[in-house]
């Protein structure tokens, strides 16, 4: 048995060592700035002072796999360098695991890996050192699950389908959006099968589709059972309901269907036009406008019957929208970080037509791939640089606030200084402060100046003497007085009212 595994890994290494080394190189080049430059990002101000046991929020939002992996990998606190590096390495490895099983030349796999690994979409989850390794680990589990399912289709072994279901269930327990990742892989499988074998009977394809559907339903059942068990073991058994965090991503039944569909269409269009990522529209617009018509043209050729051609071209359309599966099922737009399948779909759009082009056009696509890589690398670097600049600006703001606070006269006491923040402060956007999701977001604006977040941020600077309290815990006198105060940084924006330091960061509604 050991010799069989040694032989398998040796064969795998010989077959894939070139694309593995290539993937590692472009991953380090693309994300190298953040690997070697630490900046505190959202959620890290809290997680830095907690151990794995204290991160039970993951259980409340159905990510029990992430909770367990925290105990295994990062049991103490969030640290710089290691989580991000591990996340990038897992991203590169996931691409190789998929590209290594693709037919075709090394050049076609290089195109696929370049588009997939360097997409700026990955930056939006890699920015969270609290979870970025787990996204990559989840993608690896999902790809292995897909490979086992395909193996089960060819061999007929039920054990392969069972193993695939278990892997997919655990991947979903890490991050639920990986369900769309799996769906995208499945659609790609059928498109590839029908493209490369024009004699495949459609009845067999429909049967295989049913098996994939059964596998997904079974995996969802395992995931949900694990969710319930994890809640009973690790938190109060009566707390079985989901966290309010998830309610923001459920739309069906909360508004008229036409309004929901309109929101979904607008969100989908923003992804395809690149409006979700600053300066990142080049690859999405290019892929859709140029590659999709080319792919349609290639699939419409051949001696197969008309129905076969229609189904193949229809699968291209399904592939385009497969990354949005979870969004459509929930009925509400999702964050950029949840669209893990979007770079995967784009990479497939590049790979599919590449194989059947002539040498001249292949060379043109390789050159274009290099241009896209440079564009992605600069976009990603700018995003993380914006995060660094925002963190430094927040540190400077915190020190200025502390100076104002200590300039006041307090009675001598060993107790902490009570502080309340009204409004939120956002650094003015410019070429350095790119505002896109958490990039460019200040700790003094995120989550409506959540006291626990502000306290955690001050603690990362070694400031322990402040006790940040919520607005709701202050008296009517404080609320009335703050209306007449000027806005930060003007003189008088920090005042002492009813024994509490009041900081007015922005205009507030009376």
C-alpha positions as CSV (number, residue, x, y, z in Angstrom):
1,X,0.0,0.0,0.0
2,X,2.8,2.4,0.9
3,X,4.6,1.6,-2.3
4,X,1.5,2.3,-4.3
5,X,1.2,5.8,-2.7
6,X,4.9,6.4,-3.2
7,X,4.6,5.5,-6.8
8,X,1.5,7.7,-7.2
9,X,3.1,10.8,-5.7
10,X,6.3,10.2,-7.7
11,X,4.3,10.0,-10.9
12,X,2.3,13.1,-9.9
13,X,5.5,15.0,-9.2
14,X,7.1,14.1,-12.5
15,X,4.0,15.0,-14.4
16,X,3.2,18.3,-12.6
17,X,6.5,19.7,-11.2
18,X,6.8,22.3,-13.9
19,X,3.3,23.8,-13.4
20,X,3.7,23.5,-9.6
21,X,6.9,25.5,-9.6
22,X,5.3,28.0,-12.0
23,X,2.2,28.3,-9.8
24,X,4.3,29.0,-6.7
25,X,6.4,31.6,-8.5
26,X,3.4,33.6,-9.9
27,X,1.6,33.4,-6.5
28,X,4.6,34.8,-4.7
29,X,5.0,37.5,-7.3
30,X,1.4,38.5,-7.2
31,X,0.9,38.4,-3.4
32,X,4.5,39.1,-2.3
33,X,3.8,42.6,-1.0
34,X,1.4,41.4,1.6
35,X,3.5,38.3,2.5
36,X,6.4,40.4,3.5
37,X,4.5,43.5,4.7
38,X,2.1,43.1,7.6
39,X,-0.9,45.3,8.0
40,X,-3.7,44.8,10.5
41,X,-7.0,44.2,8.8
42,X,-10.7,43.9,9.9
43,X,-11.4,41.1,12.4
44,X,-7.8,40.8,13.4
45,X,-8.2,43.4,16.1
46,X,-10.4,41.0,17.9
47,X,-8.9,37.6,17.0
48,X,-5.4,38.7,18.0
49,X,-6.5,38.5,21.6
50,X,-8.4,35.3,21.5
51,X,-7.5,31.6,21.2
52,X,-9.3,28.9,19.2
53,X,-11.8,28.3,21.9
54,X,-12.9,32.0,21.8
55,X,-13.7,31.9,18.1
56,X,-17.1,30.3,18.5
57,X,-18.6,32.9,16.1
58,X,-17.6,30.4,13.4
59,X,-20.0,27.9,14.9
60,X,-22.9,30.4,14.9
61,X,-22.5,31.0,11.2
62,X,-22.2,27.3,10.2
63,X,-18.4,27.2,9.7
64,X,-17.7,24.3,12.2
65,X,-14.8,23.1,9.9
66,X,-13.1,26.4,10.3
67,X,-13.6,26.3,14.0
68,X,-11.9,22.8,14.2
69,X,-9.1,23.9,11.9
70,X,-8.4,26.9,14.1
71,X,-7.7,24.4,16.9
72,X,-5.4,22.4,14.7
73,X,-3.4,25.2,13.0
74,X,-3.8,28.5,14.9
75,X,-4.8,27.6,18.4
76,X,-3.4,30.7,20.1
77,X,-3.9,33.9,18.2
78,X,-3.7,35.4,14.7
79,X,-0.1,36.1,13.8
80,X,1.4,37.8,10.8
81,X,3.1,36.1,7.8
82,X,2.1,32.5,8.5
83,X,-1.6,32.6,7.8
84,X,-1.3,34.6,4.7
85,X,1.6,32.6,3.3
86,X,-0.3,29.4,3.9
87,X,-3.4,30.8,2.2
88,X,-1.4,31.7,-0.9
89,X,0.3,28.3,-1.0
90,X,-3.0,26.5,-0.7
91,X,-4.4,28.7,-3.5
92,X,-1.4,27.7,-5.8
93,X,-1.8,24.1,-4.9
94,X,-5.5,24.0,-5.5
95,X,-4.8,25.4,-9.0
96,X,-2.2,22.7,-9.7
97,X,-4.5,19.9,-8.4
98,X,-7.1,20.9,-11.0
99,X,-4.8,21.9,-13.9
100,X,-2.8,18.7,-13.4
101,X,-5.8,16.6,-14.4
102,X,-6.7,18.7,-17.5
103,X,-5.8,17.4,-20.9
104,X,-3.6,19.4,-23.2
105,X,-0.2,21.0,-23.3
106,X,1.7,22.6,-20.5
107,X,1.1,26.0,-22.2
108,X,-2.7,25.6,-21.8
109,X,-2.2,24.8,-18.1
110,X,0.0,27.8,-17.6
111,X,-2.8,30.0,-19.1
112,X,-5.3,28.4,-16.8
113,X,-3.1,28.8,-13.7
114,X,-2.2,32.4,-14.5
115,X,-5.8,33.5,-14.8
116,X,-7.0,31.5,-11.8
117,X,-4.2,32.2,-9.2
118,X,-3.5,35.9,-9.9
119,X,-7.1,37.1,-10.0
120,X,-7.7,40.1,-7.7
121,X,-10.9,38.4,-6.5
122,X,-8.7,36.2,-4.2
123,X,-7.4,39.3,-2.5
124,X,-10.7,39.9,-0.9
125,X,-10.6,36.8,1.3
126,X,-6.8,36.7,1.6
127,X,-7.0,40.1,3.3
128,X,-8.5,38.3,6.4
129,X,-5.6,36.7,8.3
130,X,-8.3,35.2,10.5
131,X,-9.5,32.9,7.8
132,X,-7.4,33.1,4.6
133,X,-5.7,29.7,5.0
134,X,-9.0,28.0,5.4
135,X,-10.4,29.3,2.1
136,X,-7.5,27.7,0.3
137,X,-7.8,24.5,2.3
138,X,-11.5,24.4,1.5
139,X,-10.8,24.8,-2.3
140,X,-8.4,21.9,-2.1
141,X,-11.0,19.7,-0.4
142,X,-13.6,20.7,-3.0
143,X,-11.3,19.9,-5.9
144,X,-10.4,16.5,-4.4
145,X,-14.1,15.9,-3.8
146,X,-14.8,16.7,-7.5
147,X,-12.0,14.4,-8.7
148,X,-13.2,11.5,-6.5
149,X,-16.8,12.0,-7.9
150,X,-15.4,11.9,-11.5
151,X,-13.5,8.8,-10.6
152,X,-16.6,7.2,-9.2
153,X,-18.4,7.9,-12.5
154,X,-15.8,6.1,-14.5
155,X,-15.3,3.2,-12.1
156,X,-18.7,2.8,-10.6
157,X,-17.3,2.5,-7.1
158,X,-19.7,3.7,-4.4
159,X,-16.8,4.3,-2.1
160,X,-15.6,7.1,-4.3
161,X,-19.0,8.9,-4.1
162,X,-19.1,8.5,-0.4
163,X,-15.6,9.9,0.0
164,X,-16.5,12.7,-2.3
165,X,-19.6,13.6,-0.2
166,X,-17.6,13.6,3.0
167,X,-14.9,15.9,1.5
168,X,-17.5,18.3,0.1
169,X,-19.4,18.4,3.4
170,X,-16.2,19.4,5.2
171,X,-15.4,22.0,2.6
172,X,-18.8,23.5,3.1
173,X,-18.2,23.6,6.8
174,X,-15.1,25.7,6.1
175,X,-17.0,28.1,3.8
176,X,-20.5,27.7,2.4
177,X,-19.7,29.6,-0.8
178,X,-17.5,26.6,-1.9
179,X,-20.8,25.0,-3.0
180,X,-20.7,27.4,-6.0
181,X,-17.1,26.3,-6.6
182,X,-18.2,22.7,-6.7
183,X,-21.1,23.5,-9.1
184,X,-18.7,25.3,-11.4
185,X,-16.4,22.3,-11.5
186,X,-19.3,20.0,-12.3
187,X,-20.6,22.1,-15.2
188,X,-17.1,22.3,-16.5
189,X,-16.8,18.5,-16.4
190,X,-19.9,18.0,-18.6
191,X,-18.9,20.8,-21.0
192,X,-15.5,19.1,-21.4
193,X,-17.0,15.7,-21.8
194,X,-19.4,16.7,-24.5
195,X,-16.8,18.9,-26.3
196,X,-14.1,16.2,-26.4
197,X,-16.4,13.2,-27.2
198,X,-19.1,14.0,-29.7
199,X,-20.5,10.4,-29.5
200,X,-21.3,10.5,-25.8
201,X,-25.0,9.6,-25.4
202,X,-27.0,12.4,-23.8
203,X,-29.0,10.0,-21.7
204,X,-25.8,8.9,-20.0
205,X,-24.9,12.6,-19.3
206,X,-28.3,13.2,-17.7
207,X,-27.8,10.1,-15.5
208,X,-24.4,11.4,-14.4
209,X,-25.9,14.8,-13.7
210,X,-28.5,13.1,-11.4
211,X,-25.7,11.3,-9.6
212,X,-23.9,14.7,-9.0
213,X,-27.1,16.2,-7.7
214,X,-27.6,13.2,-5.3
215,X,-24.0,13.6,-4.1
216,X,-24.5,17.3,-3.5
217,X,-27.7,16.7,-1.5
218,X,-26.1,14.0,0.5
219,X,-23.1,16.3,1.3
220,X,-25.4,19.1,2.4
221,X,-27.1,16.7,4.7
222,X,-23.8,15.6,6.2
223,X,-22.8,19.3,6.6
224,X,-26.0,20.2,8.3
225,X,-25.7,17.2,10.7
226,X,-22.2,18.2,11.5
227,X,-23.4,21.8,12.1
228,X,-26.0,20.6,14.7
229,X,-23.6,18.3,16.4
230,X,-20.8,21.0,16.6
231,X,-23.3,23.5,18.2
232,X,-24.4,21.0,20.8
233,X,-20.8,20.0,21.7
234,X,-19.1,23.4,21.7
235,X,-21.8,25.9,22.5
236,X,-25.1,26.0,24.4
237,X,-27.2,23.2,23.0
238,X,-30.3,25.4,22.8
239,X,-28.6,27.9,20.5
240,X,-29.4,26.1,17.2
241,X,-30.6,29.1,15.2
242,X,-28.2,30.8,12.8
243,X,-26.5,34.0,13.6
244,X,-28.0,37.3,12.4
245,X,-25.0,37.7,10.2
246,X,-26.4,35.2,7.8
247,X,-29.7,37.0,7.6
248,X,-28.2,39.7,5.4
249,X,-27.5,37.1,2.7
250,X,-31.1,35.8,2.5
251,X,-33.4,37.6,0.2
252,X,-36.2,35.3,-0.9
253,X,-39.5,36.1,0.9
254,X,-38.2,39.4,2.3
255,X,-39.1,41.5,-0.7
256,X,-41.1,41.3,-3.9
257,X,-39.6,38.8,-6.4
258,X,-39.1,41.4,-9.1
259,X,-37.1,43.6,-6.7
260,X,-34.9,40.6,-5.7
261,X,-34.3,39.6,-9.3
262,X,-33.4,43.2,-10.2
263,X,-30.8,43.3,-7.4
264,X,-29.4,39.9,-8.4
265,X,-29.1,41.0,-12.1
266,X,-27.4,44.3,-11.1
267,X,-24.9,42.4,-8.8
268,X,-24.1,39.9,-11.5
269,X,-23.5,42.6,-14.1
270,X,-21.1,44.4,-11.7
271,X,-19.0,41.3,-11.5
272,X,-18.8,40.8,-15.3
273,X,-18.0,44.4,-16.0
274,X,-15.3,44.5,-13.3
275,X,-17.0,47.2,-11.2
276,X,-16.5,45.1,-8.0
277,X,-12.8,45.5,-8.2
278,X,-10.9,48.8,-8.7
279,X,-8.8,48.7,-12.0
280,X,-9.7,45.0,-12.3
281,X,-12.2,45.1,-15.1
282,X,-9.7,44.3,-17.8
283,X,-9.8,40.5,-17.4
284,X,-13.5,40.1,-16.9
285,X,-14.6,42.3,-19.8
286,X,-12.0,40.7,-22.1
287,X,-12.9,37.2,-21.2
288,X,-16.6,37.7,-21.8
289,X,-16.4,39.9,-25.0
290,X,-13.7,38.0,-26.8
291,X,-13.5,34.4,-25.4
292,X,-17.2,33.5,-25.1
293,X,-18.1,34.2,-28.8
294,X,-14.9,32.3,-29.8
295,X,-15.9,29.3,-27.6
296,X,-19.5,29.4,-29.1
297,X,-17.9,29.3,-32.6
298,X,-15.7,26.3,-31.7
299,X,-18.5,24.3,-30.1
300,X,-20.9,24.9,-33.0
301,X,-18.5,23.1,-35.3
302,X,-18.2,19.4,-35.8
303,X,-20.3,16.6,-37.2
304,X,-22.5,16.0,-34.1
305,X,-26.2,16.6,-34.3
306,X,-27.9,20.0,-33.6
307,X,-29.2,19.0,-30.2
308,X,-25.7,18.1,-29.1
309,X,-24.4,21.5,-30.2
310,X,-27.2,23.4,-28.5
311,X,-26.5,21.6,-25.2
312,X,-22.8,22.3,-25.4
313,X,-23.3,26.0,-26.1
314,X,-26.0,26.1,-23.4
315,X,-23.4,24.7,-20.9
316,X,-21.2,27.6,-21.6
317,X,-24.0,29.9,-20.5
318,X,-24.5,27.8,-17.4
319,X,-20.8,27.9,-16.7
320,X,-20.8,31.8,-16.9
321,X,-23.4,32.0,-14.1
322,X,-22.4,28.9,-12.0
323,X,-20.2,31.0,-9.7
324,X,-23.4,32.8,-8.6
325,X,-25.3,29.6,-7.6
326,X,-25.3,30.4,-3.9
327,X,-26.3,34.0,-4.5
328,X,-29.3,33.0,-6.7
329,X,-30.3,30.3,-4.1
330,X,-30.2,32.8,-1.3
331,X,-31.8,35.6,-3.3
332,X,-29.3,38.3,-2.1
333,X,-26.0,39.8,-3.4
334,X,-22.9,38.3,-1.9
335,X,-19.6,39.9,-0.9
336,X,-16.6,39.8,-3.3
337,X,-14.8,37.4,-1.0
338,X,-17.5,34.8,-1.4
339,X,-17.0,34.6,-5.2
340,X,-14.2,32.0,-5.1
341,X,-15.7,30.3,-8.2
342,X,-15.5,33.5,-10.3
343,X,-11.7,33.3,-11.0
344,X,-12.2,29.6,-11.6
345,X,-14.8,30.2,-14.3
346,X,-12.6,32.9,-15.9
347,X,-9.7,30.5,-16.1
348,X,-11.9,27.9,-17.7
349,X,-13.0,30.5,-20.3
350,X,-9.3,31.0,-21.2
351,X,-8.4,27.3,-21.2
352,X,-11.3,25.9,-23.2
353,X,-10.7,27.7,-26.6
354,X,-6.9,27.8,-26.2
355,X,-6.5,24.1,-26.9
356,X,-8.1,24.2,-30.4
357,X,-6.4,27.4,-31.7
358,X,-3.5,27.5,-34.1
359,X,0.0,28.2,-32.9
360,X,-0.1,31.8,-33.9
361,X,-3.2,32.5,-31.9
362,X,-1.9,30.5,-29.0
363,X,1.1,32.7,-28.9
364,X,-1.1,35.7,-28.9
365,X,-3.1,34.4,-26.0
366,X,0.1,33.7,-24.0
367,X,1.2,37.3,-24.6
368,X,-2.2,38.5,-23.6
369,X,-2.1,36.3,-20.5
370,X,1.2,38.0,-19.5
371,X,-0.5,41.4,-19.9
372,X,-3.4,40.2,-17.7
373,X,-0.9,38.8,-15.1
374,X,0.8,42.2,-14.8
375,X,-2.5,43.9,-14.5
376,X,-3.6,41.5,-11.8
377,X,-0.4,41.8,-9.9
378,X,-0.5,45.6,-9.9
379,X,-4.2,45.6,-8.9
380,X,-3.6,43.2,-6.1
381,X,-0.5,45.1,-4.8
382,X,-2.5,48.4,-4.9
383,X,-5.3,46.8,-2.8
384,X,-3.0,45.5,-0.1
385,X,-0.9,48.7,-0.2
386,X,-4.2,50.6,0.5
387,X,-4.8,48.3,3.5
388,X,-1.3,49.1,4.8
389,X,-1.8,52.9,4.4
390,X,-5.2,52.8,6.1
391,X,-3.8,50.8,9.0
392,X,-1.0,53.4,9.4
393,X,-3.5,56.3,9.2
394,X,-5.6,54.6,11.8
395,X,-2.6,54.3,14.1
396,X,-1.9,58.0,13.7
397,X,-5.6,58.8,14.3
398,X,-5.6,56.7,17.5
399,X,-2.5,58.5,18.8
400,X,-4.0,61.9,18.1
401,X,-7.3,60.9,19.9
402,X,-5.3,59.6,22.9
403,X,-3.5,62.9,23.1
404,X,-6.8,64.8,23.1
405,X,-8.2,62.5,25.8
406,X,-5.2,62.7,28.1
407,X,-5.3,66.5,27.8
408,X,-8.5,66.6,29.8
409,X,-8.6,66.7,33.5
410,X,-9.8,63.4,35.1
411,X,-10.0,62.6,38.8
412,X,-7.1,60.4,39.9
413,X,-8.3,56.8,39.7
414,X,-7.0,53.4,38.6
415,X,-10.1,52.7,36.6
416,X,-10.1,52.9,32.8
417,X,-11.3,56.0,31.0
418,X,-14.8,55.6,29.6
419,X,-15.0,56.7,25.9
420,X,-17.9,56.7,23.5
421,X,-17.7,57.3,19.8
422,X,-20.5,58.9,17.8
423,X,-20.6,58.6,14.0
424,X,-17.8,57.0,12.0
425,X,-14.6,58.2,10.4
426,X,-13.5,57.3,6.9
427,X,-10.2,58.3,5.4
428,X,-10.7,60.4,2.2
429,X,-10.4,58.2,-0.8
430,X,-7.5,58.9,-3.2
431,X,-5.0,56.9,-5.2
432,X,-3.5,55.5,-2.0
433,X,-6.7,54.9,0.0
434,X,-8.7,52.7,-2.4
435,X,-12.1,52.1,-0.8
436,X,-13.3,48.6,-1.8
437,X,-14.9,46.3,0.8
438,X,-12.4,46.0,3.7
439,X,-9.6,47.6,1.6
440,X,-9.3,51.2,2.6
441,X,-11.8,50.7,5.5
442,X,-10.9,52.3,8.8
443,X,-11.4,50.6,12.2
444,X,-13.2,53.8,13.1
445,X,-15.9,53.2,10.6
446,X,-16.3,49.4,10.2
447,X,-19.3,47.8,11.9
448,X,-20.6,51.3,13.0
449,X,-17.7,51.8,15.4
450,X,-18.4,48.6,17.3
451,X,-16.9,49.1,20.9
452,X,-15.3,45.7,21.0
453,X,-13.5,46.4,17.6
454,X,-12.3,49.8,18.7
455,X,-11.1,48.5,22.0
456,X,-9.3,45.6,20.3
457,X,-7.6,48.0,17.9
458,X,-6.4,50.3,20.7
459,X,-5.1,47.2,22.4
460,X,-3.0,46.3,19.4
461,X,-1.2,49.6,19.9
462,X,-0.6,48.9,23.5
463,X,-3.3,51.3,24.7
464,X,-5.1,49.5,27.6
465,X,-6.4,52.5,29.6
466,X,-9.5,53.1,27.5
467,X,-12.9,51.6,28.1
468,X,-15.0,52.1,24.9
469,X,-18.7,51.9,25.6
470,X,-21.7,51.8,23.1
471,X,-23.9,54.8,22.4
472,X,-26.9,53.0,23.9
473,X,-25.3,52.9,27.3
474,X,-24.9,56.7,27.6
475,X,-27.4,59.2,29.1
476,X,-29.8,61.5,27.4
477,X,-27.6,64.4,28.3
478,X,-24.7,62.9,26.3
479,X,-26.9,62.4,23.3
480,X,-28.3,66.0,23.4
481,X,-24.9,67.6,24.0
482,X,-23.1,65.7,21.1
483,X,-25.5,67.3,18.6
484,X,-23.8,70.7,19.2
485,X,-20.2,69.4,19.0
486,X,-18.1,70.0,15.9
487,X,-16.9,67.0,13.9
488,X,-13.4,65.5,14.2
489,X,-10.7,66.8,13.8
490,X,-11.9,70.3,14.8
491,X,-11.3,71.6,18.3
492,X,-14.1,70.6,20.5
493,X,-14.9,67.3,18.7
494,X,-13.5,65.5,21.8
495,X,-15.3,66.5,25.1
496,X,-16.0,65.4,28.6
497,X,-19.8,65.0,29.2
498,X,-21.3,63.5,32.3
499,X,-18.0,61.9,33.2
500,X,-17.6,60.2,29.8
501,X,-15.2,61.2,27.0
502,X,-17.3,61.8,23.9
503,X,-15.7,61.7,20.4
504,X,-17.7,62.9,17.5
505,X,-16.3,61.4,14.3
506,X,-19.0,62.5,11.9
507,X,-22.3,64.2,11.7
508,X,-25.2,62.2,13.2
509,X,-28.9,62.2,12.9
510,X,-30.7,64.0,15.8
